[in-house]
């Protein structure tokens, strides 16, 4: 496979440098600084503990039937 280069028949416009500079300024304004840091306290959700329910932890003879066959 050969590599071919294409020569432009039309002269190039020098306004491309100004457009590139304007694009760089716009990009710098949008992405020029990092977002604010998130504090560790804001990343953890806490819920108050609930009282234990004794009825929930008691053994029920037919529970296995409901869980595995129901």
C-alpha positions in Angstrom: 0.0 0.0 0.0 1.4 3.4 -0.9 0.9 6.6 1.0 -0.3 9.5 -1.1 -0.3 13.1 -0.2 -2.8 15.5 -1.7 -1.6 18.9 -2.7 -4.2 21.7 -2.4 -4.9 23.6 -5.6 -6.5 26.5 -3.7 -4.4 28.9 -1.6 -4.9 28.5 2.2 -6.7 31.1 4.2 -4.7 32.6 7.1 -7.8 33.2 9.2 -7.6 29.6 10.5 -5.0 30.7 13.1 -7.4 33.3 14.5 -10.2 30.7 14.6 -7.9 28.3 16.4 -7.0 31.0 18.9 -10.7 31.8 19.5 -11.5 28.2 20.0 -8.6 27.8 22.4 -9.9 30.7 24.5 -13.4 29.3 24.5 -12.1 25.9 25.5 -10.0 27.4 28.3 -13.0 29.3 29.7 -15.1 26.2 29.7 -12.5 23.6 30.9 -9.8 25.8 32.3 -10.3 24.8 36.0 -11.3 21.8 37.9 -14.7 21.5 39.6 -14.9 22.1 43.3 -13.8 19.3 45.5 -16.5 17.2 47.2 -16.0 16.9 51.0 -15.8 13.5 52.5 -18.8 14.3 54.8 -20.9 14.9 51.7 -20.1 11.5 50.2 -21.4 9.3 53.0 -25.1 8.8 53.7 -26.1 8.0 57.3 -29.3 6.6 58.6 -30.3 6.4 62.2 -30.4 2.8 63.6 -33.8 1.2 64.1 -34.9 -0.8 67.1 -34.6 -4.6 66.5 -37.9 -6.3 65.7 -38.1 -9.6 67.7 -40.9 -10.9 65.5 -38.7 -10.7 62.5 -36.0 -12.9 63.9 -38.1 -15.6 65.4 -38.2 -19.0 63.7 -41.3 -19.9 61.7 -41.7 -23.5 60.8 -43.4 -22.8 57.4 -41.0 -20.0 56.3 -38.8 -22.3 54.3 -41.8 -23.4 52.3 -42.8 -19.8 51.5 -39.2 -18.8 50.6 -38.1 -21.8 48.5 -41.4 -23.2 47.1 -43.6 -20.1 46.9 
